[in-house]
Amino acid sequence: MRNISVSAIRVHQFASQQTPEAQLQALQDKIRANPQNSEQWALLGEYYLWQNDYSNSLLAYRQALQLRGENAELYAALATVLYYQASQHMTAQTRAIDRQSPRAGL
């Protein structure tokens, strides 16, 4: 059985309830209202990943990481984006981010 993160399920459910444009607008509105909310930035990163917009996904996840600080889930999300951006190959950059994760030694 495939493991799917709770946040990925949230994005999928949200996407199925609205058009992609409406979903993006809703996320952007929430971020404009509270730009320090790292969870909304992470959701935006998930949205862009879902849309295969890897550059914007990386930007959103990096903003979430900057706001939240060291966070294994966000490092994993960054590594996932880089993995897909590299046509599903593990690159040196992906491995470096994976090692940077606070839980990498566990």
Buried (B, 14 or more C-beta within 10 A) or exposed (E): EEEEEEBBEEBEEBBEEEEEEEBBEBBEEBBEEEEEBBEBBBBBBBBBBBBEBBEBBBBBBBBBBEBBEEBEBBBBBBBBBBBBBEEEEEBEBBEEBBEEBEEEEE
